[in-house]
Amino acid sequence: MRTARPFVLIHSPLLGALTWQPVAEQLGAHGYTVFTPELVDGPENDQPLWWQQVESVHSPARGAVLVGHSGAGALLPSMAAKLGASAMIFVDAVLLFEPATRLDLMRAEDPPWGEEFQRHLQAGGVFPDWTDDTLREAIPDPALRQRLLADMRPRALDFFLERITPPPAWDATPCAYIQLSETYGFYAEQASARGWPVIRRRLHHFAMLTHPAAIANLLVLMSGQLIR
């Protein structure tokens, strides 16, 4: 049965809202109400960046299905508490059950890579640092690749060292997980171990841009399982 509840699609704080726009259009064409808020943060505010991002999200309707991609997964529990979400769907997203930094999550997922990533940031590097070549295989369309590159929000070490504190027992709210790329199998396994509905697809991290109809269908399917 199709849920009448609206969807709120949350983009990664490393990007803008572009990643969800094609899926939002698909859902809208099928009669769903969809919101794609833009996460906002900045140095002029003395609150932690992650909390600024949570506070920047508003939804006109309570009881929405909250959907997060990639790094937005760490923010979704706090956003759900704020918005009174009826369910959460994590799409190739990190999961945060205890207070931790984003760097902590990376080390837990892949310790050698996490150490290498930390050295990159300590040397003055930023992330994301993707190029046209690194995105070519996942996103064959040149114009779409350029739009995604223009949408990047590179972050330095301080962003990845912020300690994020989720609400206690936040997954008492119905949750589901959609895995799109091999990298996020680590989190899909955590979701499965907690008894959440989990769907795995052999696509890629930005499949929302290249396969929007398929992803929209998965969101409808999952929301139907979570909300009876």
N, C-alpha and C positions, 0 to 999 in steps of 0.2 A: 504494500500500500504506500502511495506517495505521501511523504510528510509535507504538511503545509508550512512547516517552520522555515524561517529564512536561513540562508547560509552566510557566514561571515568568513571570508577567505583572507588569511594573514600571511603576508610575504616574509621572507627571511630579512632580518635586519642588515644583511650584507647586500641587499638589492632593494629596488623599489617595487611598486605594485604591478609592474608589467607581467610578472610570471603568472599571475592569476587571471589576467584580463581575458584571454581566450576561453578559459573554463567558465568564467562569469558570463560571458556572452552565450555560451552553450546552455547553461542553466537558465538564464533569462529567457532564451528562445523557447524553452519548454515550460515556462510559466512560473519558475521559482523566483523568489525575491532574494537578491544577492547583494552583499555589501563587500567592497574591497578597500578597506581603510588603508591609508598610508601611514606607516610608522614614522614618528617624528622624535628626534632627540638633538641635543646640541650642547656645546660647552657653556653657553650662557646660563644654563639651569644647573643648580648645585646638586640635584638628585642624580643617582646613578643612571647611566644611559639606559640600562635595561628597564628600570622603573619608569623612566620617561616614555619609553616605547609602549609599555603597558598602559600608562595613563593617557596616551595619545589616541587610543582606540575607543570609539564609541559606536554603539549600535542602537538604532531607533526601537528595536524590538527585543524584549527579554525572551529567553527560551530558544535562542538561535542555536544552530549547529555551528560550532566553531572549528575551523579547519586551518591547520598550520603546516607550513612547508619548511624543511631544513632547520636552520637555527631558530625559527619561530617556535619550534617545539618546546624550548626552554621557557618561553613566555606564556604559552597557552594556558597552563593551570591558573596563573594569576589573572589572566584576561577572562577566563571562564568564570572565576569567582566574582570579578567586577561586573561582568555583563549578565550574570545569571544564565549562563549557557545550559542548554538541555543535554548536550553531548559534545564530545571532542573527537575529531578525526586527525590523526597525525600522518602526514604524507611525506615519506622519505625525510623524516624529521628526528631530531634528537629528543630523548626523554630525560627528564630531570626529576628524580624522586626525593633527593636530599640536597641541601645547599651545596653548591659547587660553582666553580668557574667554567667557562667554556673550554679553557685549556685542560682542566681536570677531566672533562668529558672526552676530549680528544685522546688524552693519555689512557683512559680506561678502555676506549675503543680499540686503539692501536698504539701501544706504548712507544715503539721506535719512531713511528711517524709523529706522535705527539711531541717527543723530544726534539726531533728535527724541525718541526713547525715552530716550537718555542725559540730555538736558536735563530731561525729566520726572522722572527719578530724582534728578538733582542738585538739583532744586527741592524735594526731600522726598517725591516721589511714590513709590508702590509698585506692584507688579504681581504677580498679576493684580488688576485693579480692575473686573471685569465687574459688570454689573447685571442685573436681571431682564429689562430691555428688550434689552440687547445679546445675550442668549442666547435670546431668544424664538423667533427664526426657526429656529435649529439644533435647539432642544429645545422643541417645542410643549407638552409636558406640564408644567403648572405645578408639580406636586409634585416632579417630577424636576429641574426647574430649581432649585427651592429647595434640594434636596439637594446639587446641584453647587455652588451658591453657598456653602452652609455648609461644603463640603469644601475651599474655596480656602485656600491658604497664601500670603498676600501677602508679597512679598520686596522689600527695599530695595536701594539701590545696591551695598552691599558684596557681596551675593549674586551680582550680575551681573558684578562685577569679579574674582571668584575665578578664578585660572588653573587650568584642569583639564588634567591630563597623562595621556593615554591610554597603554596599553602599546604598545611598538613592534610593527609588523606585525600588529596585532590582527586585521585582516580576513583572515588566513590561516584563521581559523575560518569555515566557510560562513555567508554572510550573505544576507539578502533584504530588500527594501523594499516597503512597502505605502503608497501615497499616497492620502489621503482628501480633502484640500483643496488648493485652488490654491496656497496659500502655500508648501506643502512640495514643490512642483515643483522648486525649487532643489536640494533634497537628493535627490529621486528621480533627477534627471539625474546627480548625482554617483555614485549607486549604479549606474545604468545604464552609465556610463562605465567602471566597474570590472568590468563583466561580471556583476553580481549579477542574480538574478531580480527583476523589478520588476512589480508590479501597481498599476494606477491605477484608482480608482473615483471617480465624481463624487458624493461624499457631503459630509461636513463633518468638522471636527476631532474632534468628540465622537461620531462614528458608533458607537463601541463601546457607547454608552448607548442609542442609538435604533435601531440595526440590529445587535444582538448576534449573532444567528444568522448573518448574512452575514459578519461579521468573524470569528467562530469558524470558519466554513467556509474563509475565506481563510488563516487560521493553519494549519489542517490541510493545506490544499493546498500552502502554502509549505514547511511542515516536511517534507512528503513529497518535495518537490523537493530539499531540502537534505540530507536523510538518506536514503541508499540502503541 
